[in-house]
Amino acid sequence: MRTILILNPKGGCGKSTIATNIAGYFAMRGKNVSLADCDQQCSSNDWLAIRPEHLARINHVPLKKGRLHVPIDTEILILDTPASIHDKKMVKILRVAQTMIIPVLPSAIDIRAAERFLKDLIKLRRKTVNNKIKIATIANRVNEMTIAADKIEDYLDNIKLPNGRKIPYMALLRATQNYVHAAEQGKTIFELAPSRTYYDREQWKPLLRWLNSKRSLP
C-alpha cells in the first residue's frame, strides 16, 4: 500500500485541499484510494461526505480510539494530518509513510514556522524515523507576481537536509476561487471544467510527475 502524508503543524496552510485533490487525482486514474482525516476540523471528511456518487470513489477511513481502520484493498492511502501535532504522534505517522508533502503559505509567519518544523523533522528523522521517507515541498495559495511569491519560491528551492541533499520543491499553487468552488461540490480541481482550470492543472503537473515516479518512493 502506498502511503502519502500531507504534513505541516502550522494550521491553515491548505493540507486538506492538497490531500483531497491528490486523493481525487489517483482515484480518477483507477486506483483504490482511501483518505484518512486525522484533523479535528474534519475538513477532508466533510468533503468526502458531499462528494457526488458518480465521481471516482474515494474510501473514508474511520478513526476509532486513535486508530485508523484502513480498507484492506487500499492501494493508495492519503493522510490529512492535524495542526499542532506533537512529536510522539508525528513519529507514529511518519513511520508508516513513504512520501511526505509539506505545503507552505507565502507569508513571513508561515516561512518561519516551516523553518522550525523542518529543523524538528530533521532531528526526528535522525533519531527515530526511517530516513528513506521521501519529502517534497509546495508553495500554496500564492498570489503570483508578488514579492511574497518570489520569497517563498527562493526559500523552498534552497532547503537542504544535513547531508547536503536538497528537499525538492515541486509546485507553486496559486490562490484562486477554483479550489473553493471544487471543495464546495466535493470535487477536485481535476473534475471542474478544463477550460476553467487549465492553468491550475498545469501548476500541479510537476508534483504529480514526482508522485508517479520512483523518486517519490523509498
C-alpha positions in Angstrom: 0.0 0.0 0.0 1.3 3.4 -1.0 1.1 6.0 1.8 1.2 9.7 1.1 1.3 12.1 4.0 0.4 15.8 3.9 2.1 17.4 6.9 2.8 20.8 8.4 1.9 21.5 12.0 1.1 25.1 11.1 -2.7 25.4 10.8 -4.4 27.0 7.7 -1.7 26.0 5.2 -4.2 24.1 3.0 -3.4 20.5 3.9 -6.9 19.3 3.3 -7.1 21.0 -0.1 -3.9 19.2 -1.1 -5.0 15.9 0.4 -8.4 15.8 -1.3 -7.0 16.8 -4.7 -4.3 14.2 -4.6 -6.9 11.6 -3.5 -9.2 12.6 -6.3 -6.4 12.6 -8.9 -5.4 9.0 -8.1 -9.0 7.8 -7.9 -9.6 9.2 -11.3 -6.7 7.1 -12.6 -8.4 4.0 -11.4 -6.6 3.4 -8.1 -8.3 2.2 -5.0 -7.8 5.3 -2.8 -8.5 5.8 0.9 -8.5 9.2 2.6 -7.8 9.4 6.3 -8.7 12.7 8.1 -6.7 12.9 11.3 -7.6 16.6 11.9 -10.3 17.6 14.5 -11.7 20.0 12.0 -12.6 17.1 9.7 -12.4 19.2 6.5 -11.5 16.1 4.4 -14.3 14.1 5.9 -16.8 16.8 5.2 -15.5 17.0 1.6 -16.0 13.2 1.3 -19.5 13.4 2.7 -20.7 15.7 -0.1 -18.7 14.1 -2.9 -21.1 13.1 -5.8 -21.6 9.4 -6.2 -20.9 9.5 -9.9 -17.3 10.6 -9.4 -14.4 8.4 -8.8 -14.8 6.6 -5.5 -12.6 7.5 -2.5 -12.9 5.4 0.7 -13.4 7.1 4.0 -11.0 5.8 6.8 -12.7 5.8 10.2 -10.6 6.9 13.2 -11.7 5.0 16.3 -9.9 5.2 19.6 -6.9 6.8 17.9 -6.5 4.0 15.4 -7.2 4.2 11.6 -9.3 1.5 10.1 -7.9 1.4 6.5 -9.8 -0.9 4.0 -7.6 -3.9 3.3 -7.8 -3.4 -0.5 -6.5 0.1 -0.4 -3.8 0.8 -3.0 -3.1 4.4 -2.0 -3.7 5.9 1.4 -3.7 9.7 1.8 -3.2 11.1 5.3 -4.5 14.5 6.1 -2.8 15.5 9.4 -3.8 17.9 12.2 -2.2 21.2 13.2 0.0 21.4 16.3 0.9 17.7 16.1 3.2 16.6 18.9 6.5 14.7 18.4 5.2 11.3 19.5 2.2 11.3 17.2 4.4 12.7 14.4 6.8 9.8 14.8 4.0 7.3 14.7 2.6 8.8 11.5 6.0 9.2 9.8 6.9 5.5 10.4 4.0 4.4 8.2 4.5 7.0 5.4 6.5 6.6 2.2 6.0 10.0 0.8 5.5 13.4 2.6 4.3 16.7 1.1 4.8 19.9 3.1 2.6 22.8 1.9 3.8 26.3 2.9 2.0 29.6 2.6 3.8 32.7 1.3 4.0 34.7 4.5 6.8 35.5 6.9 5.0 33.8 9.7 4.5 30.7 7.8 8.0 30.6 6.5 9.4 30.9 10.0 7.0 28.2 11.2 8.2 26.0 8.3 11.8 26.5 9.3 11.2 25.4 12.9 9.2 22.4 11.7 11.9 21.3 9.2 14.5 21.5 12.0 12.4 19.4 14.3 11.6 17.0 11.4 15.3 16.5 10.6 16.0 15.7 14.3 13.2 13.2 14.3 14.5 11.5 11.2 18.0 11.2 12.7 16.7 9.6 15.9 13.6 7.6 15.3 12.2 7.9 11.8 13.0 5.9 8.7 15.3 8.3 6.7 14.1 6.8 3.5 10.8 8.6 3.5 10.7 11.0 0.5 9.9 14.6 1.2 8.8 17.4 -1.1 7.5 21.0 -0.5 4.9 23.1 -2.3 4.0 26.7 -2.1 0.3 27.0 -1.6 -2.3 29.8 -2.0 0.2 32.1 -3.7 -0.6 35.4 -5.3 1.7 35.3 -8.2 3.9 38.2 -9.4 4.4 39.4 -5.9 7.4 39.8 -3.6 5.9 37.2 -1.3 5.8 34.7 -4.2 9.4 35.3 -5.0 10.4 34.9 -1.4 8.6 31.6 -0.8 10.0 30.1 -4.0 13.5 31.2 -3.1 13.2 29.7 0.4 11.6 26.4 -0.7 14.1 26.0 -3.6 17.1 26.1 -1.2 16.1 23.8 1.7 18.7 21.1 2.3 19.0 18.1 4.5 22.0 17.7 6.8 23.7 15.5 4.2 23.5 18.4 1.7 20.8 16.9 -0.4 18.0 19.3 -1.4 14.4 18.8 -0.4 12.7 19.0 -3.8 10.4 22.0 -4.3 7.7 20.7 -6.6 4.9 23.2 -7.2 3.6 26.7 -6.8 -0.2 26.6 -6.5 -1.9 30.0 -7.0 -4.6 31.5 -4.8 -7.8 31.0 -6.8 -11.5 30.5 -6.1 -11.4 27.4 -8.3 -10.2 25.4 -5.2 -13.1 26.9 -3.1 -15.7 26.0 -5.7 -14.3 22.5 -6.1 -14.4 21.9 -2.3 -17.9 23.2 -2.1 -19.0 20.5 -4.5 -16.9 17.6 -3.2 -14.8 17.7 -6.3 -11.1 18.3 -7.2 -9.5 20.8 -9.4 -9.2 18.0 -12.0 -13.0 17.5 -12.0 -14.0 21.0 -12.8 -14.2 22.3 -16.4 -10.8 22.0 -18.1 -11.3 25.4 -19.7 -11.7 27.0 -16.3 -8.9 25.1 -14.5 -6.2 24.7 -17.2 -3.7 26.9 -15.5 -4.2 25.2 -12.1 -3.8 21.8 -13.7 -0.5 22.9 -15.3 0.7 24.1 -11.9 0.0 20.6 -10.4 2.0 18.7 -13.2 5.5 18.8 -11.6 4.1 17.4 -8.3 2.1 14.7 -10.0 5.0 13.7 -12.1 7.0 13.3 -9.0 4.3 11.3 -7.2 4.1 9.0 -10.2 7.8 8.5 -10.3 10.2 6.2 -8.4 11.8 9.4 -7.0 8.9 9.8 -4.6 9.3 6.3 -3.2 11.8 4.9 -0.6 
